[in-house]
């Protein structure tokens, strides 16, 4: 474990995804694969920081001190402690001591997405814009709290609003989609293991819940439910991109697919090709977030996928400006408000 850090119990109490806590545990425990640690393990690696190339990459430099990381923290407008002359252990101890519960969760979100950006620089030679990093971090945190029933105390909301950042308070006090106008897309797949046939359904609603459009249709034969879900996500994202939507939040009830989207690891299976294609499509939007919802909240997309299972062509909906799609609508109610036409 890390030499100076002693607040390990506090790490596991932070209200963020378990994957982020594990990431933080490794960063504080001295096992993080930054270049200086890899060099100590006799790995032949360039010691320079992959993001800035100006210094050797320690944990503190990678996540806080790097020029790119500093730009991200400046955009986030979080009240982070000074970085002068301290280690990452000491820096994060100050975060736990000085910041509110909501702010600590936001800091962990930014740290995790900074590491994702670093890995993007290493493996893809690409760094996202600092604003994209913070937007993705806050959106992912909010989506996780929505699914896990996260509620914020009045003290947290007050602390967040005092930051003065235009984006951050919206992720702490209200759903980001109602604040920013980002549309939401729910998608699902239907898979038949005996025939290997599959279909998908996707419904697009506004930030306030008003119906915008829907799409459904058959997809190529799949070899597993995960592959069907992955291809469905790719079809839905392609549809959204073709509509010219700049930013979007997409929702699935497949936790395995959502986990793959949150990871940079390669998927060595047939489903991996579709997952990688979806990752590339997600990166093509100005901002995007993938959320996890229960099946009960995804009934419309599921119904669309089921209704398209025997279709020969893809079907689209006409926009109905005045109708509001309720996630608990029955199939008959759905057919009343969605008018489908053949492609």
PAMARRO-328364 format. One line per field, with one value per residue (C-alpha): x, y, z; residue in three letters; residue number from 1. Coordinates in nm, 3 decimals, padded with zeros to 5 digits. Layout:
<recs>
xx <- (X/...)
yy <- (Y/...)
zz <- (Z/...)
residuo <- (ALA/...)
num <- (NUM/...)
</recs>
This chain:
<recs>
xx <- (00.000/00.095/00.343/00.157/-00.208/-00.414/-00.776/-00.851/-01.195/-01.294/-01.210/-01.470/-01.736/-01.715/-02.039/-01.892/-01.873/-01.668/-01.438/-01.343/-01.269/-01.045/-00.866/-00.815/-00.696/-00.426/-00.323/-00.283/-00.131/00.175/00.075/-00.041/00.118/00.265/00.600/00.811/00.649/00.687/01.056/01.103/00.957/01.222/00.978/01.153/00.940/00.991/00.971/00.822/00.458/00.244/00.027/00.277/00.618/00.779/00.838/00.867/00.522/00.453/00.101/00.085/00.206/-00.030/-00.347/-00.287/00.038/00.063/-00.009/-00.301/-00.433/-00.416/-00.622/-00.883/-00.896/-00.927/-01.224/-01.387/-01.382/-01.351/-01.179/-00.886/-00.592/-00.259/-00.017/00.306/00.554/00.315/00.260/-00.061/-00.131/-00.112/-00.309/-00.600/-00.598/-00.657/-00.941/-01.112/-01.058/-01.150/-01.422/-01.786/-01.909/-02.045/-01.724/-01.512/-01.718/-01.672/-01.295/-01.280/-01.482/-01.236/-00.936/-01.074/-01.148/-00.807/-00.657/-00.881/-00.754/-00.397/-00.455/-00.607/-00.284/-00.077/-00.274/-00.447/-00.222/-00.521/-00.609/-00.966/-01.036/-01.021/-01.387/-01.477/-01.299/-01.488/-01.821/-01.782/-01.673/-01.967/-02.217/-02.092/-02.113/-02.466/-02.579/-02.441/-02.619/-02.945/-02.929/-02.820/-03.071/-02.814/-02.961/-02.769/-02.797/-02.866/-02.510/-02.369/-02.594/-02.495/-02.127/-02.162/-02.347/-02.075/-01.824/-01.954/-01.909/-02.181/-02.172/-02.088/-02.393/-02.629/-02.476/-02.518/-02.863/-03.063/-03.043/-02.799/-03.031/-03.303/-03.039/-02.850/-03.118/-02.925/-03.167/-03.188/-03.188/-03.303/-03.208/-03.249/-03.205/-03.401/-03.207/-03.326/-03.060/-03.210/-03.206/-02.935/-03.162/-03.170/-03.335/-03.300/-03.518/-03.431/-03.640/-03.520/-03.681/-03.602/-03.452/-03.806/-03.938/-04.116/-04.104/-03.872/-03.820/-03.785/-03.603/-03.617/-03.527/-03.349/-02.974/-02.726/-02.717/-02.552/-02.385/-02.478/-02.712/-02.414/-02.330/-02.693/-02.687/-02.354/-02.479/-02.799/-02.591/-02.396/-02.716/-02.869/-02.557/-02.528/-02.892/-02.831/-02.521/-02.705/-02.972/-02.700/-02.737/-02.421/-02.455/-02.652/-02.707/-02.782/-02.928/-02.916/-03.041/-02.745/-02.498/-02.228/-02.237/-02.234/-01.926/-01.742/-01.821/-01.669/-01.349/-01.070/-00.992/-01.025/-01.305/-01.172/-01.497/-01.740/-01.915/-01.587/-01.607/-01.945/-01.837/-01.529/-01.744/-01.979/-01.687/-01.570/-01.921/-01.950/-01.623/-01.765/-02.020/-01.928/-02.036/-02.190/-02.272/-02.386/-02.621/-02.762/-03.136/-03.351/-03.554/-03.873/-03.740/-03.649/-03.980/-04.039/-03.708/-03.766/-04.114/-03.978/-03.708/-03.967/-04.203/-03.919/-03.802/-03.996/-03.950/-03.753/-03.662/-03.574/-03.860/-03.854/-04.103/-04.237/-04.182/-04.485/-04.421/-04.699/-04.691/-04.500/-04.361/-04.394/-04.137/-04.409/-04.633/-04.783/-04.729/-05.077/-05.021/-04.687/-04.851/-05.100/-04.834/-04.560/-04.646/-04.394/-04.309/-04.092/-03.745)
yy <- (00.000/00.363/00.482/00.782/00.728/00.593/00.666/00.344/00.300/00.643/00.532/00.255/00.488/00.731/00.718/00.634/00.316/00.031/00.039/00.398/00.305/00.020/00.260/00.503/00.223/00.129/00.492/00.541/00.197/00.241/-00.020/00.220/00.156/00.501/00.504/00.551/00.248/00.041/00.135/00.016/-00.318/-00.335/-00.266/-00.101/00.211/00.579/00.764/01.078/01.161/01.045/01.358/01.641/01.476/01.727/01.522/01.167/01.025/00.973/00.921/01.281/01.413/01.195/01.275/01.624/01.798/01.745/02.052/01.872/01.753/02.107/02.232/01.968/02.064/02.432/02.356/02.144/02.442/02.204/02.354/02.112/02.152/02.304/02.063/02.231/01.993/01.714/01.353/01.212/01.047/01.383/01.559/01.315/01.321/01.696/01.632/01.403/01.653/01.980/01.894/01.793/01.442/01.545/01.725/01.424/01.206/01.459/01.462/01.082/01.099/01.347/01.142/00.828/01.006/01.174/00.825/00.721/01.023/00.927/00.574/00.721/00.915/00.598/00.356/00.579/00.886/01.107/01.341/01.471/01.834/01.914/02.017/01.679/01.502/01.693/01.666/01.289/01.256/01.450/01.287/00.937/01.018/01.149/00.850/00.612/00.798/00.794/00.416/00.356/00.595/00.853/01.142/01.450/01.619/01.987/02.049/01.891/02.093/02.411/02.333/02.252/02.571/02.776/02.662/02.899/02.648/02.642/02.265/02.114/02.218/02.061/01.721/01.760/01.912/01.791/01.553/01.696/01.635/01.865/02.131/02.111/01.992/01.678/01.423/01.070/00.752/00.418/00.107/-00.268/-00.591/-00.911/-01.233/-01.583/-01.843/-02.120/-01.924/-01.669/-01.399/-01.059/-00.721/-00.384/-00.097/00.259/00.553/00.912/01.154/01.510/01.613/01.673/01.336/01.440/01.188/01.279/00.969/00.592/00.333/-00.046/-00.332/-00.662/-00.689/-00.949/-01.289/-01.281/-01.551/-01.435/-01.195/-00.964/-00.952/-00.863/-00.582/-00.455/-00.450/-00.280/-00.006/00.043/00.068/00.317/00.535/00.532/00.640/00.925/01.039/01.037/01.260/01.517/01.510/01.665/01.536/01.248/01.022/00.660/00.406/00.026/-00.233/-00.463/-00.416/-00.620/-00.393/-00.082/-00.220/-00.266/00.091/00.209/00.014/00.062/-00.309/-00.503/-00.755/-01.070/-01.208/-01.156/-00.896/-00.707/-00.575/-00.418/-00.282/-00.121/00.026/00.171/00.319/00.497/00.625/00.754/00.944/01.114/01.310/01.636/01.480/01.144/00.927/00.568/00.500/00.181/00.150/-00.140/-00.336/-00.173/00.167/00.037/-00.121/00.097/00.008/-00.357/-00.348/-00.190/-00.457/-00.732/-00.580/-00.555/-00.915/-01.044/-00.730/-00.745/-00.377/-00.115/00.106/00.464/00.683/01.020/01.294/01.375/01.709/01.707/01.351/01.245/00.892/00.729/00.458/00.239/00.252/-00.075/-00.207/-00.094/00.256/00.268/00.178/00.460/00.730/00.597/00.584/00.364/00.362/00.129/00.246)
zz <- (00.000/-00.027/00.228/00.375/00.294/00.585/00.500/00.315/00.471/00.339/-00.017/-00.015/00.125/-00.169/-00.370/-00.710/-00.923/-00.775/-01.079/-00.993/-00.632/-00.748/-00.982/-00.693/-00.464/-00.716/-00.762/-00.388/-00.331/-00.553/-00.813/-01.084/-01.429/-01.483/-01.662/-01.348/-01.183/-01.499/-01.512/-01.154/-01.262/-01.536/-01.818/-02.113/-02.151/-02.229/-01.896/-02.053/-01.981/-02.276/-02.249/-02.226/-02.286/-02.049/-01.732/-01.607/-01.542/-01.173/-01.039/-00.918/-01.252/-01.458/-01.266/-01.128/-01.221/-01.597/-01.811/-01.976/-01.639/-01.502/-01.794/-01.718/-01.349/-01.445/-01.671/-01.399/-01.160/-00.865/-00.557/-00.560/-00.316/-00.415/-00.584/-00.480/-00.319/-00.222/-00.324/-00.465/-00.127/00.049/-00.223/-00.208/00.173/00.143/-00.102/00.151/00.431/00.257/00.005/00.046/-00.028/-00.369/-00.462/-00.363/-00.596/-00.876/-00.816/-00.842/-01.165/-01.317/-01.200/-01.365/-01.692/-01.689/-01.677/-01.968/-02.163/-02.079/-02.210/-02.524/-02.576/-02.525/-02.739/-02.993/-03.011/-02.933/-02.647/-02.606/-02.532/-02.157/-02.161/-02.312/-02.025/-01.756/-01.938/-01.973/-01.610/-01.464/-01.699/-01.610/-01.240/-01.270/-01.480/-01.217/-00.938/-01.132/-01.170/-00.810/-00.659/-00.556/-00.359/-00.259/00.073/00.104/00.219/-00.094/-00.319/-00.144/-00.174/-00.543/-00.625/-00.462/-00.723/-00.986/-01.269/-01.534/-01.585/-01.249/-01.044/-01.298/-01.237/-00.862/-00.834/-01.135/-01.432/-01.680/-01.973/-01.842/-01.782/-02.109/-02.350/-02.445/-02.599/-02.463/-02.669/-02.526/-02.723/-02.687/-02.883/-02.927/-02.983/-03.070/-02.971/-03.185/-03.512/-03.417/-03.559/-03.391/-03.413/-03.247/-03.136/-03.040/-02.928/-02.906/-02.661/-02.565/-02.233/-02.105/-02.224/-02.544/-02.826/-03.115/-03.326/-03.325/-03.530/-03.541/-03.768/-03.820/-03.769/-03.900/-03.733/-03.391/-03.184/-02.835/-02.651/-02.586/-02.955/-03.032/-02.775/-02.911/-03.270/-03.152/-02.987/-03.309/-03.513/-03.269/-03.261/-03.642/-03.662/-03.417/-03.603/-03.936/-03.779/-03.712/-03.334/-03.180/-02.823/-02.682/-02.383/-02.469/-02.228/-02.220/-01.974/-02.052/-01.765/-01.944/-02.248/-02.026/-01.846/-02.175/-02.276/-01.948/-02.013/-02.266/-02.272/-02.596/-02.629/-02.795/-02.935/-03.219/-03.005/-02.977/-03.333/-03.269/-02.931/-03.083/-03.360/-03.101/-02.908/-03.223/-03.290/-02.933/-02.980/-03.290/-03.084/-02.917/-02.589/-02.510/-02.213/-02.183/-01.894/-01.744/-01.681/-01.557/-01.811/-01.677/-01.790/-02.135/-02.230/-02.537/-02.702/-02.608/-02.764/-03.081/-03.109/-03.063/-03.320/-03.575/-03.527/-03.830/-04.040/-04.365/-04.366/-04.114/-03.999/-03.879/-03.698/-03.803/-03.547/-03.330/-03.163/-02.908/-02.774/-02.466/-02.449/-02.108/-02.033/-01.881/-02.191/-02.309/-02.658/-02.766/-02.630/-02.809/-03.141/-03.089/-03.066/-03.295/-03.665/-03.845/-04.210/-04.416/-04.511)
residuo <- (UNK/UNK/UNK/UNK/UNK/UNK/UNK/UNK/UNK/UNK/UNK/UNK/UNK/UNK/UNK/UNK/UNK/UNK/UNK/UNK/UNK/UNK/UNK/UNK/UNK/UNK/UNK/UNK/UNK/UNK/UNK/UNK/UNK/UNK/UNK/UNK/UNK/UNK/UNK/UNK/UNK/UNK/UNK/UNK/UNK/UNK/UNK/UNK/UNK/UNK/UNK/UNK/UNK/UNK/UNK/UNK/UNK/UNK/UNK/UNK/UNK/UNK/UNK/UNK/UNK/UNK/UNK/UNK/UNK/UNK/UNK/UNK/UNK/UNK/UNK/UNK/UNK/UNK/UNK/UNK/UNK/UNK/UNK/UNK/UNK/UNK/UNK/UNK/UNK/UNK/UNK/UNK/UNK/UNK/UNK/UNK/UNK/UNK/UNK/UNK/UNK/UNK/UNK/UNK/UNK/UNK/UNK/UNK/UNK/UNK/UNK/UNK/UNK/UNK/UNK/UNK/UNK/UNK/UNK/UNK/UNK/UNK/UNK/UNK/UNK/UNK/UNK/UNK/UNK/UNK/UNK/UNK/UNK/UNK/UNK/UNK/UNK/UNK/UNK/UNK/UNK/UNK/UNK/UNK/UNK/UNK/UNK/UNK/UNK/UNK/UNK/UNK/UNK/UNK/UNK/UNK/UNK/UNK/UNK/UNK/UNK/UNK/UNK/UNK/UNK/UNK/UNK/UNK/UNK/UNK/UNK/UNK/UNK/UNK/UNK/UNK/UNK/UNK/UNK/UNK/UNK/UNK/UNK/UNK/UNK/UNK/UNK/UNK/UNK/UNK/UNK/UNK/UNK/UNK/UNK/UNK/UNK/UNK/UNK/UNK/UNK/UNK/UNK/UNK/UNK/UNK/UNK/UNK/UNK/UNK/UNK/UNK/UNK/UNK/UNK/UNK/UNK/UNK/UNK/UNK/UNK/UNK/UNK/UNK/UNK/UNK/UNK/UNK/UNK/UNK/UNK/UNK/UNK/UNK/UNK/UNK/UNK/UNK/UNK/UNK/UNK/UNK/UNK/UNK/UNK/UNK/UNK/UNK/UNK/UNK/UNK/UNK/UNK/UNK/UNK/UNK/UNK/UNK/UNK/UNK/UNK/UNK/UNK/UNK/UNK/UNK/UNK/UNK/UNK/UNK/UNK/UNK/UNK/UNK/UNK/UNK/UNK/UNK/UNK/UNK/UNK/UNK/UNK/UNK/UNK/UNK/UNK/UNK/UNK/UNK/UNK/UNK/UNK/UNK/UNK/UNK/UNK/UNK/UNK/UNK/UNK/UNK/UNK/UNK/UNK/UNK/UNK/UNK/UNK/UNK/UNK/UNK/UNK/UNK/UNK/UNK/UNK/UNK/UNK/UNK/UNK/UNK/UNK/UNK/UNK/UNK/UNK/UNK/UNK/UNK/UNK/UNK/UNK/UNK/UNK/UNK/UNK/UNK/UNK/UNK/UNK/UNK/UNK)
num <- (1/2/3/4/5/6/7/8/9/10/11/12/13/14/15/16/17/18/19/20/21/22/23/24/25/26/27/28/29/30/31/32/33/34/35/36/37/38/39/40/41/42/43/44/45/46/47/48/49/50/51/52/53/54/55/56/57/58/59/60/61/62/63/64/65/66/67/68/69/70/71/72/73/74/75/76/77/78/79/80/81/82/83/84/85/86/87/88/89/90/91/92/93/94/95/96/97/98/99/100/101/102/103/104/105/106/107/108/109/110/111/112/113/114/115/116/117/118/119/120/121/122/123/124/125/126/127/128/129/130/131/132/133/134/135/136/137/138/139/140/141/142/143/144/145/146/147/148/149/150/151/152/153/154/155/156/157/158/159/160/161/162/163/164/165/166/167/168/169/170/171/172/173/174/175/176/177/178/179/180/181/182/183/184/185/186/187/188/189/190/191/192/193/194/195/196/197/198/199/200/201/202/203/204/205/206/207/208/209/210/211/212/213/214/215/216/217/218/219/220/221/222/223/224/225/226/227/228/229/230/231/232/233/234/235/236/237/238/239/240/241/242/243/244/245/246/247/248/249/250/251/252/253/254/255/256/257/258/259/260/261/262/263/264/265/266/267/268/269/270/271/272/273/274/275/276/277/278/279/280/281/282/283/284/285/286/287/288/289/290/291/292/293/294/295/296/297/298/299/300/301/302/303/304/305/306/307/308/309/310/311/312/313/314/315/316/317/318/319/320/321/322/323/324/325/326/327/328/329/330/331/332/333/334/335/336/337/338/339/340/341/342/343)
</recs>
